[in-house]
Amino acid sequence: MHVKLTGHRARVGAALATTAALLATMVVTATATSSVAATACAPAWSSTATYTGSATASYGGVNYRAKWWTQGNVPGTETTSPWESQGACGTPDPTGTPDPTGTPDPTGTPDPTGTPDPTGTPDPTGTTTPPVTPATGHEACRPDGMYKTPGVDVPYCDVYDADGREKLPNGLDRRVIGYFSSWRTGTNGQPRYLASDIPWNKLSHINYAFAHVGADNKISVNAQAAGNPATGMTWPGVAGAEMDPSLSYQGHFNLLAKYKKANPGVKVIPAVGGWAETGGYFDADGKRVASGGFYTMTESQAKIDTFADSTVAFIRQYGFDGIDIDYEYPTSNKGAGNPDDFAFSDAKRGQHFQGYVNLLKTLREKLDKAGAEDGEYYMLTTATPSSGWLLRGMEAYQVVQYLDYVNLMSYDLHGAWNEHVGGNSPLFDDGKDPELTAAGVYTAYQGMGYLNGDWAAHYFRGAMPAGRVNLGVGFYTRGFQGVQGGVDGMGGKAVPPAGFSCPAGTNGKCGYGAEGVDNLWFDSDPMGNAVPAGVNPIWHALNLQKGIAGDYAASYKVPTAVTGSYVHHFDPVTKNEWWWNASKKVFLSGDTTQAIGAKADYVADTGLGGIMIWELAGDYGYNSAKGQYEIGQTMVDLMHSKLSATTAYGATKANADRVMPKQAIDMSIDYTQFALGDSNYPINPKVVFTNRSKTDIPAGATISFQYGTTDTGEMSDWSGMKTATVTKGHTGPNVGGLKGDFHTAQFTVPLGGIPAGGSITNQLKWTMPIAQFSNVIVTIGGVSYSTTYDYPRGVTVVEPTGGTTGGSTGGTTGGTTGGSTGGTGTCLAPAWSATETYTGGKVVSHSGRTWTAKYWTQGEAPGSQQWGAWSDSGAC
């Protein structure tokens, strides 16, 4: 559950070096390094050896030191690497003879490590490595794995560099993204947080919360209403909040534009939706209108187009850098999201995710077209759930290719919507999560826990580069009262007393949320009463630890007296922080610098893109004159310190141990026919592999793909294709974190092959949620190819060898196997078509044989499935 607590740009262009120039620089550097090497080489690195922190190895004429545990990571080949260079080693060999220490051989001799050879010499691993023409223009800056809008010269280089990495301001190597909420205006006497209070010199992005979907399906901030906070409010006499008179609007948008002029590298992006405005919106009078919001807007393409067109106009009008979609949630699980929206969300829950896909694809294409017209790139991002339960109802998350990055809502993982007392935002599982234990999850899934940031990060890492995934942190608490059991409250239960009225959506089985002085940032129910949930900014939690309520408490209409002692705790495994008041039995969980520091280190060490904050106004500083904590920037300062002193983020979908071929064939993969989330056990969709080449892929070819370690690694199929996991990136419980990013699975293309323009359907089966497949390799006759499905960088799209070129029937009758003897040589039945619908009894020809449909079918190639829709009627 994710509660959003309620309530023109200046760019400096820079010349970009081409990929060829960068490669040339690397060669020159390597040559210069080897010419001065004099240090002895450590033992040669081995792909099978395990190295722990401080271990040394040599590779490529350079000594390396391991920064942490590693196996299979090739030194010097990864942006975010476990290896740290210690400088050149060994004696240079002027003859060009291969160096046994692993120094690259300039003669072009095949490299037994499988590293691509730029000379075009075949690689003995089976991967072909022909010369590749470097991408030119803006395509050279497109991030790995990102969809490219057809026919549009998208200005990627406005935002991304020649490696496809986002260019970040303020010395940052990773993103620091802060949500800035519209409602902390100070007009009610409560602490104010305006654009002038934002630490602009420490952030990379600012997300404004929130815009909404209006009744007309257009994006809105109620700009037509006088005095609205986005475009109409002013703050006379507040230093730093003076309006920019050159702009035609006032409010937060005026101040955001004003400060962005002084900080042009910081991107400002409005967010649409949130918990309260996903299925409706607040009108100008502050009353919620249950319009259906995202749920109804995504019902038709016409409505989606209206919203997307208005979004482009909105971005242009106010000078924003893109749009953030905070749709909570397009899942097929029953009773998910805001209870106020159940009339919409439960009624058509099997349709929401397809609507979400259509929305994001449309936005991507319209933003790209607008960006090409305007000469600047517009970003598309999302706030995404982190709970494995919610993600089970979101199919295989078939939208990541349209997104610049995802912001994980890796908080609100425990709260008073049930009685199990756990941390608000655990980074790791400890095998003892109270909610998962009660539900038998550990027993069912080999000890795997899915309510933690690490699991969520690996879910998305399985489908996109690490650098396009941002870990979420909360600058607020969640908490319980009346806690029984556990260790200092953690892991206990908070059962409400008799007669307690549980909030809507909890089926009368809620927890006993903390209230009063322990619930400063409370939401209100429809009657205006505070919802007990233990929600507080971190600065208030620190004041409770000091034994004071702060001089602001009365403005929130909570008690000002503090009783008992709030003792701070930190768990080194989960990285949970919490305060426990033993006399009151109150438990409050939230992050301060201890947890934030650990999470920033995790982001740096794993190659993730950065950190997203909900919300900036929860950060703290100490007012020594008043003797209390107040709004500040202590935790943002810590993030900036850590994330400006690390390495660049991971920019490739594949890790170094999965060398992707530089030739690719045109193949798409579609994930279809998922059960509703509550019935999706096991997860068993029909996955369609479509050969969009002009050449058949023959039977016997293999298709290998990787998928996230958020699943237990038991991939199989119900199609007779003998799909199996061939390597596992992680096994067993995930206490302290998942150890690898990918499992690798493989199957063999069946009888009939995949004809040019045709497809095969493999009904695959796995256990826990994964986000799509990645790093797909098709091998035909010993030659391996990447696929366009992965939207890779720097590949050459070719026709596969080893198949048969499609004939005059559009490429649907090709194939090298499947009954080429025994018939007359002439097929009289019409050729099978991948797009035609067939009913039982229909007869077609395909791959030199005649086939009869057993029942209704479309898109299933005859002979592609052992127990499929077609009956083999013999050779023709």
Secondary structure, 3 states (H helix, E strand, C coil): CCCCCCCCCCCCCCCCCCHHHHHHHHHHHHHHHHHHCCCCCCCECCCCCCECCCCEEEECCEEEEECCCECCCCCCCCCCCCEEEEEECCCCCCCCCCCCCCCCCCCCCCCCCCCCCCCCCCCCCCECCCCCCCCCHHHHHCCCCCCCCCCCCCCHHHCECCCCCECCCCCCCCEEEEEEECCCCCCCCCCCCCHHHCCCCCCCEEEEEEEEECCCCCEECCCCCCCCCCCCCCCCCCCCCCCCCCCCCCHHHHHHHHHHHHCCCCEEEEEEECCCCCCCEECCCCCEECCCHHHHHCCCHHHHHHHHHHHHHHHHHHCCCEEEEECCCCCCCCCCCCHHHHHHHCCCCCCHHHHHHHHHHHHHHHHHHHHHHHCCCCEEEEEEECCHHHHHCCCCCCCHHHCCEEEEECCCCCCCCCCECCCCCCCCECCCCHHHHHHCHHHHCCCCCCCCHHHHHHHHHCCCCHHHEEEEEECECEEECCCECCECCECCECCCCCCCCCCCCCCCCCCCECCHHHCCCCCECCCCCECCCCCCEHHHHHHHHHCCCCCCHHHHCCCCCCCCCCEEEECCCCCCEEEEECCCCEEEECCCHHHHHHHHHHHHHHCCCEEEEECHHHCEEEECCCCEEEECCHHHHHHHHHHCCCCCCCCCCCCCCCCCCCEEECEEEEEECCCCHHHCCCECCEEEEEECCCECECCCCEEEEEEECCCCCCCEECCCCCCEEEECCCCCCCECCCCCCEEEEEEECCCCCECCCCEEEEEEEECCCCCCCEEEEEEECCEEEEEHHHCCCCCEECCCCCCCECCCCCCCCCCCCCCCCCCCCCCCCCECCCCCEECCCCEEEECCEEEEECCCEECCCCCCCCCCCEEEEEEC
